[in-house]
Amino acid sequence: MSTAQHKIGSGFGATSTADDVLAGIGLSGKLAIVTGGYSGLGLETTRALTGAGARVVVPARRRATAEEALADVSGVEVDEMDLGDQESVRGFAERFLASGRTVDIMIDSAGIMACPETRVGPGWEAQFATNHLGHFALVNRLWPAIAPGGARIVSVSSRAHHFSGMRWDDVQWTRDYDKWGAYGQAKTANVLFAVHLDKLGRDAGVRAFSLHPGGILTPLQRHIPREEMIERGWIDEAGNVLNPQGFKTPEQGAATQVWAATSPQLDGLGGVYLEDCDIAEPAVDGDQSSGVKAWATDPEQAARLWELSAELTGVNAFGAA
């Protein structure tokens, strides 16, 4: 059964690092897949998991860039994959399945944020297509390698899910495009995905979690103009990072997803949204500083999104689920 959406008192917090939450945990013999595992939080996640003994596979849209970023990290292999291209996702999944290996940990960390209106594939909105549909298809295609090991699947969302629930009447934002609204919907989708995946997978011992990693300035902000970051109070005129919103270091930002993927404190639990290395509380109306919105954990909306995603991608490991 899923636990209620309430803190469990993990003993960790906002300043904990990925290495902190891995203290005493050995991952030798474990295999992890980390999307975006060569930049920002993904890179720190890869470093932490390999440091604990795991083998990490990093599918990358920019393979050469990934290989350069990971050159000093042992226990890593890089392959090609573009989450915004369903054929690319299929190709990676087929290559991995052909290797005959099983997946113990999967961390869906890659994503794009607040980009100008962009269409991919058959006209899909790029943030929804990349952040959600790409990962949806990847997990479903890899299911034969995920189910046998009782894996944990970690869907990296964001507090930006507060910005928008699912825009059911126009999921692809074909009218009145708003970059932050579209990002918020994609991050809501990341939470709903974990809710329904956990329901479908728990009988096979597969549990799913979603999370807010914290505010961290990484290459994820590449689409945001410098002037907007100054206006939002993220940086000053000289480009120095300001900290009124409690920005984390990348090592701290990676902690919650690593905790989700490995902590024995979460054994037997799943389908919940995490922040600051603990289960998050429900959000309070009017407060966007913490917690998870009810629209992101609604099991009916989660099932509806799963059905829509299966229809769009043509992939569903669970049949008519």
MISE-163865 format. One record per residue (C-alpha): x, y, z. Coordinates in nm, 2 decimals. Example, Ala and Ser with C-alpha at 12.3 -4.5 7.8 and 13.67 -1.06 7.14 Angstrom:
2
+--------+--------+--------+
|      x |      y |      z |
+--------+--------+--------+
|   1.23 |  -0.45 |   0.78 |
|   1.37 |  -0.11 |   0.71 |
+--------+--------+--------+
END
This chain:
321
+--------+--------+--------+
|      x |      y |      z |
+--------+--------+--------+
|   0.00 |   0.00 |   0.00 |
|   0.11 |   0.36 |  -0.06 |
|   0.17 |   0.56 |   0.25 |
|  -0.01 |   0.88 |   0.31 |
|   0.15 |   1.20 |   0.18 |
|   0.31 |   1.30 |   0.51 |
|   0.67 |   1.33 |   0.64 |
|   0.83 |   1.02 |   0.80 |
|   1.11 |   1.20 |   0.98 |
|   1.40 |   1.07 |   0.77 |
|   1.67 |   1.26 |   0.96 |
|   1.78 |   1.43 |   0.64 |
|   1.69 |   1.77 |   0.51 |
|   1.74 |   2.05 |   0.26 |
|   2.12 |   2.07 |   0.32 |
|   2.18 |   1.69 |   0.30 |
|   2.39 |   1.58 |   0.00 |
|   2.37 |   1.28 |  -0.22 |
|   2.67 |   1.13 |  -0.04 |
|   2.51 |   1.19 |   0.30 |
|   2.20 |   0.99 |   0.21 |
|   2.41 |   0.71 |   0.07 |
|   2.63 |   0.67 |   0.38 |
|   2.64 |   0.30 |   0.47 |
|   2.45 |   0.20 |   0.16 |
|   2.64 |  -0.03 |  -0.09 |
|   2.52 |  -0.06 |  -0.45 |
|   2.77 |  -0.30 |  -0.58 |
|   2.61 |  -0.52 |  -0.84 |
|   2.32 |  -0.28 |  -0.89 |
|   2.25 |  -0.12 |  -1.23 |
|   2.10 |   0.22 |  -1.26 |
|   1.98 |   0.42 |  -1.56 |
|   1.99 |   0.80 |  -1.52 |
|   1.85 |   1.02 |  -1.79 |
|   2.03 |   1.35 |  -1.80 |
|   2.31 |   1.18 |  -1.60 |
|   2.58 |   1.40 |  -1.74 |
|   2.47 |   1.75 |  -1.65 |
|   2.35 |   1.94 |  -1.34 |
|   2.18 |   1.72 |  -1.09 |
|   2.20 |   1.42 |  -1.31 |
|   2.58 |   1.44 |  -1.32 |
|   2.59 |   1.46 |  -0.94 |
|   2.35 |   1.17 |  -0.92 |
|   2.57 |   0.96 |  -1.14 |
|   2.88 |   1.04 |  -0.94 |
|   2.70 |   0.95 |  -0.62 |
|   2.56 |   0.62 |  -0.74 |
|   2.89 |   0.50 |  -0.90 |
|   3.07 |   0.61 |  -0.58 |
|   2.85 |   0.37 |  -0.39 |
|   2.94 |   0.09 |  -0.63 |
|   2.65 |   0.10 |  -0.89 |
|   2.69 |   0.06 |  -1.26 |
|   2.52 |   0.36 |  -1.43 |
|   2.39 |   0.38 |  -1.79 |
|   2.35 |   0.73 |  -1.91 |
|   2.14 |   0.78 |  -2.23 |
|   2.23 |   1.11 |  -2.37 |
|   2.10 |   1.34 |  -2.65 |
|   2.45 |   1.49 |  -2.67 |
|   2.66 |   1.18 |  -2.66 |
|   3.00 |   1.34 |  -2.71 |
|   2.92 |   1.60 |  -2.44 |
|   2.82 |   1.33 |  -2.20 |
|   3.13 |   1.12 |  -2.26 |
|   3.34 |   1.43 |  -2.19 |
|   3.15 |   1.52 |  -1.87 |
|   3.18 |   1.16 |  -1.74 |
|   3.54 |   1.09 |  -1.85 |
|   3.66 |   1.09 |  -1.49 |
|   3.37 |   0.88 |  -1.35 |
|   3.43 |   0.51 |  -1.35 |
|   3.14 |   0.26 |  -1.37 |
|   2.95 |   0.46 |  -1.64 |
|   2.85 |   0.38 |  -1.99 |
|   2.69 |   0.63 |  -2.23 |
|   2.45 |   0.56 |  -2.51 |
|   2.25 |   0.78 |  -2.74 |
|   1.89 |   0.89 |  -2.68 |
|   1.67 |   1.20 |  -2.74 |
|   1.37 |   1.20 |  -2.51 |
|   1.19 |   1.43 |  -2.75 |
|   1.22 |   1.17 |  -3.03 |
|   1.01 |   0.86 |  -2.97 |
|   1.21 |   0.66 |  -3.23 |
|   1.53 |   0.75 |  -3.04 |
|   1.37 |   0.63 |  -2.72 |
|   1.27 |   0.30 |  -2.88 |
|   1.62 |   0.25 |  -3.02 |
|   1.79 |   0.29 |  -2.68 |
|   1.54 |   0.06 |  -2.51 |
|   1.59 |  -0.21 |  -2.77 |
|   1.97 |  -0.19 |  -2.74 |
|   1.95 |  -0.21 |  -2.36 |
|   1.70 |  -0.50 |  -2.37 |
|   1.93 |  -0.68 |  -2.61 |
|   2.21 |  -0.67 |  -2.35 |
|   2.00 |  -0.90 |  -2.13 |
|   2.06 |  -0.69 |  -1.82 |
|   1.80 |  -0.59 |  -1.55 |
|   1.74 |  -0.25 |  -1.41 |
|   1.75 |  -0.19 |  -1.03 |
|   1.72 |   0.19 |  -1.03 |
|   1.59 |   0.42 |  -1.29 |
|   1.60 |   0.80 |  -1.23 |
|   1.42 |   1.01 |  -1.49 |
|   1.62 |   1.33 |  -1.43 |
|   1.65 |   1.48 |  -1.78 |
|   1.43 |   1.76 |  -1.89 |
|   1.38 |   2.11 |  -2.04 |
|   1.24 |   2.41 |  -1.87 |
|   1.05 |   2.73 |  -1.98 |
|   1.15 |   2.70 |  -2.34 |
|   1.00 |   2.91 |  -2.62 |
|   0.71 |   2.74 |  -2.79 |
|   0.86 |   2.44 |  -2.96 |
|   0.69 |   2.14 |  -3.13 |
|   0.84 |   1.80 |  -3.16 |
|   0.72 |   1.47 |  -3.32 |
|   0.36 |   1.50 |  -3.44 |
|   0.33 |   1.85 |  -3.31 |
|   0.36 |   1.78 |  -2.94 |
|   0.45 |   2.06 |  -2.70 |
|   0.82 |   2.01 |  -2.63 |
|   0.82 |   2.02 |  -2.25 |
|   0.53 |   1.77 |  -2.22 |
|   0.68 |   1.55 |  -2.49 |
|   1.04 |   1.55 |  -2.34 |
|   0.98 |   1.57 |  -1.97 |
|   0.68 |   1.33 |  -1.96 |
|   0.61 |   1.14 |  -2.28 |
|   0.97 |   1.05 |  -2.34 |
|   1.01 |   0.90 |  -1.99 |
|   0.67 |   0.73 |  -2.01 |
|   0.77 |   0.55 |  -2.33 |
|   1.12 |   0.47 |  -2.20 |
|   0.99 |   0.31 |  -1.88 |
|   0.72 |   0.11 |  -2.06 |
|   0.97 |  -0.01 |  -2.33 |
|   1.22 |  -0.11 |  -2.06 |
|   0.96 |  -0.29 |  -1.85 |
|   1.09 |  -0.64 |  -1.93 |
|   1.42 |  -0.54 |  -1.78 |
|   1.26 |  -0.34 |  -1.49 |
|   1.01 |  -0.59 |  -1.35 |
|   1.24 |  -0.88 |  -1.27 |
|   1.45 |  -0.68 |  -1.03 |
|   1.19 |  -0.51 |  -0.82 |
|   1.33 |  -0.18 |  -0.93 |
|   1.27 |   0.17 |  -0.80 |
|   1.16 |   0.43 |  -1.05 |
|   1.22 |   0.80 |  -0.97 |
|   1.04 |   1.07 |  -1.16 |
|   1.21 |   1.41 |  -1.11 |
|   0.94 |   1.67 |  -1.09 |
|   0.95 |   2.02 |  -0.95 |
|   0.77 |   2.26 |  -0.72 |
|   0.68 |   2.42 |  -1.05 |
|   0.40 |   2.16 |  -1.07 |
|   0.21 |   2.42 |  -0.86 |
|   0.20 |   2.64 |  -1.17 |
|  -0.05 |   2.42 |  -1.36 |
|  -0.25 |   2.11 |  -1.33 |
|  -0.32 |   1.90 |  -1.64 |
|  -0.47 |   2.12 |  -1.91 |
|  -0.70 |   1.85 |  -2.03 |
|  -0.87 |   2.05 |  -2.29 |
|  -0.54 |   2.15 |  -2.46 |
|  -0.26 |   1.93 |  -2.33 |
|  -0.04 |   2.03 |  -2.62 |
|  -0.08 |   2.41 |  -2.55 |
|  -0.19 |   2.48 |  -2.91 |
|  -0.34 |   2.81 |  -2.79 |
|  -0.23 |   3.08 |  -2.55 |
|   0.11 |   2.92 |  -2.50 |
|   0.28 |   3.01 |  -2.17 |
|   0.63 |   2.87 |  -2.11 |
|   0.59 |   2.85 |  -1.73 |
|   0.24 |   2.70 |  -1.75 |
|   0.35 |   2.44 |  -2.00 |
|   0.65 |   2.36 |  -1.77 |
|   0.42 |   2.33 |  -1.47 |
|   0.19 |   2.09 |  -1.65 |
|   0.49 |   1.87 |  -1.75 |
|   0.60 |   1.86 |  -1.39 |
|   0.25 |   1.77 |  -1.28 |
|   0.26 |   1.49 |  -1.53 |
|   0.58 |   1.37 |  -1.38 |
|   0.41 |   1.33 |  -1.04 |
|   0.10 |   1.17 |  -1.19 |
|   0.31 |   0.92 |  -1.38 |
|   0.47 |   0.80 |  -1.06 |
|   0.14 |   0.77 |  -0.89 |
|  -0.01 |   0.53 |  -1.15 |
|   0.32 |   0.35 |  -1.23 |
|   0.34 |   0.26 |  -0.86 |
|  -0.01 |   0.13 |  -0.86 |
|   0.06 |  -0.09 |  -1.17 |
|   0.41 |  -0.20 |  -1.07 |
|   0.39 |  -0.27 |  -0.70 |
|   0.28 |  -0.64 |  -0.74 |
|   0.60 |  -0.69 |  -0.93 |
|   0.80 |  -0.53 |  -0.65 |
|   0.85 |  -0.21 |  -0.85 |
|   0.79 |   0.12 |  -0.66 |
|   0.78 |   0.47 |  -0.80 |
|   0.84 |   0.81 |  -0.65 |
|   0.84 |   1.17 |  -0.77 |
|   1.01 |   1.46 |  -0.61 |
|   1.11 |   1.83 |  -0.60 |
|   1.49 |   1.84 |  -0.59 |
|   1.51 |   2.20 |  -0.47 |
|   1.60 |   2.52 |  -0.64 |
|   1.94 |   2.48 |  -0.81 |
|   2.10 |   2.69 |  -1.08 |
|   2.21 |   2.44 |  -1.35 |
|   2.21 |   2.42 |  -1.73 |
|   1.83 |   2.35 |  -1.70 |
|   1.79 |   2.73 |  -1.70 |
|   1.95 |   2.76 |  -2.05 |
|   1.62 |   2.89 |  -2.20 |
|   1.57 |   3.17 |  -1.94 |
|   1.70 |   3.51 |  -2.04 |
|   1.95 |   3.66 |  -1.81 |
|   1.72 |   3.96 |  -1.76 |
|   1.45 |   3.73 |  -1.63 |
|   1.68 |   3.56 |  -1.39 |
|   1.78 |   3.90 |  -1.25 |
|   1.41 |   4.00 |  -1.23 |
|   1.33 |   3.69 |  -1.04 |
|   1.61 |   3.75 |  -0.79 |
|   1.81 |   3.45 |  -0.89 |
|   2.13 |   3.64 |  -0.99 |
|   2.26 |   3.99 |  -0.96 |
|   2.37 |   4.22 |  -1.25 |
|   2.72 |   4.07 |  -1.23 |
|   2.58 |   3.71 |  -1.26 |
|   2.64 |   3.62 |  -0.90 |
|   2.39 |   3.37 |  -0.76 |
|   2.17 |   3.52 |  -0.49 |
|   2.01 |   3.30 |  -0.23 |
|   1.69 |   3.45 |  -0.09 |
|   1.50 |   3.14 |  -0.22 |
|   1.74 |   2.90 |  -0.06 |
|   1.92 |   2.77 |  -0.37 |
|   2.09 |   2.44 |  -0.32 |
|   2.43 |   2.32 |  -0.44 |
|   2.41 |   2.04 |  -0.71 |
|   2.53 |   1.79 |  -0.44 |
|   2.23 |   1.89 |  -0.22 |
|   1.99 |   1.90 |  -0.52 |
|   2.08 |   1.55 |  -0.61 |
|   2.02 |   1.42 |  -0.26 |
|   1.64 |   1.37 |  -0.28 |
|   1.64 |   1.16 |  -0.60 |
|   1.93 |   0.95 |  -0.47 |
|   1.75 |   0.90 |  -0.14 |
|   1.43 |   0.80 |  -0.33 |
|   1.62 |   0.55 |  -0.53 |
|   1.82 |   0.38 |  -0.25 |
|   1.69 |   0.45 |   0.10 |
|   1.57 |   0.15 |   0.31 |
|   1.35 |   0.41 |   0.48 |
|   1.12 |   0.39 |   0.18 |
|   1.10 |   0.01 |   0.17 |
|   0.73 |  -0.09 |   0.12 |
|   0.63 |   0.26 |   0.02 |
|   0.56 |   0.43 |  -0.31 |
|   0.35 |   0.66 |  -0.52 |
|   0.44 |   0.96 |  -0.31 |
|   0.60 |   1.30 |  -0.38 |
|   0.92 |   1.38 |  -0.19 |
|   1.11 |   1.70 |  -0.11 |
|   1.42 |   1.77 |   0.11 |
|   1.49 |   1.40 |   0.15 |
|   1.15 |   1.32 |   0.31 |
|   0.79 |   1.26 |   0.20 |
|   0.63 |   1.60 |   0.14 |
|   0.32 |   1.73 |   0.30 |
|   0.01 |   1.82 |   0.10 |
|   0.04 |   2.18 |  -0.03 |
|  -0.15 |   2.46 |   0.15 |
|  -0.37 |   2.67 |  -0.08 |
|  -0.20 |   2.99 |  -0.17 |
|   0.14 |   2.87 |  -0.06 |
|   0.38 |   2.77 |  -0.34 |
|   0.68 |   2.73 |  -0.11 |
|   0.64 |   2.36 |  -0.03 |
|   0.42 |   2.05 |  -0.06 |
|   0.24 |   1.87 |  -0.33 |
|  -0.08 |   1.99 |  -0.50 |
|  -0.38 |   1.76 |  -0.49 |
|  -0.41 |   1.77 |  -0.86 |
|  -0.08 |   1.60 |  -0.89 |
|  -0.16 |   1.31 |  -0.67 |
|  -0.52 |   1.24 |  -0.78 |
|  -0.53 |   0.87 |  -0.88 |
|  -0.81 |   0.93 |  -1.13 |
|  -0.61 |   1.20 |  -1.31 |
|  -0.31 |   0.97 |  -1.29 |
|  -0.50 |   0.69 |  -1.46 |
|  -0.64 |   0.94 |  -1.72 |
|  -0.29 |   1.06 |  -1.80 |
|  -0.16 |   0.71 |  -1.84 |
|  -0.43 |   0.63 |  -2.09 |
|  -0.36 |   0.94 |  -2.29 |
|   0.01 |   0.88 |  -2.28 |
|  -0.03 |   0.52 |  -2.40 |
|  -0.25 |   0.65 |  -2.68 |
|  -0.01 |   0.92 |  -2.79 |
|   0.31 |   0.70 |  -2.78 |
|   0.16 |   0.37 |  -2.88 |
|   0.33 |   0.20 |  -2.58 |
|   0.18 |   0.04 |  -2.28 |
|   0.36 |  -0.24 |  -2.10 |
|   0.04 |  -0.31 |  -1.90 |
|  -0.20 |  -0.34 |  -2.18 |
|  -0.54 |  -0.18 |  -2.10 |
|  -0.43 |  -0.03 |  -1.77 |
+--------+--------+--------+
END
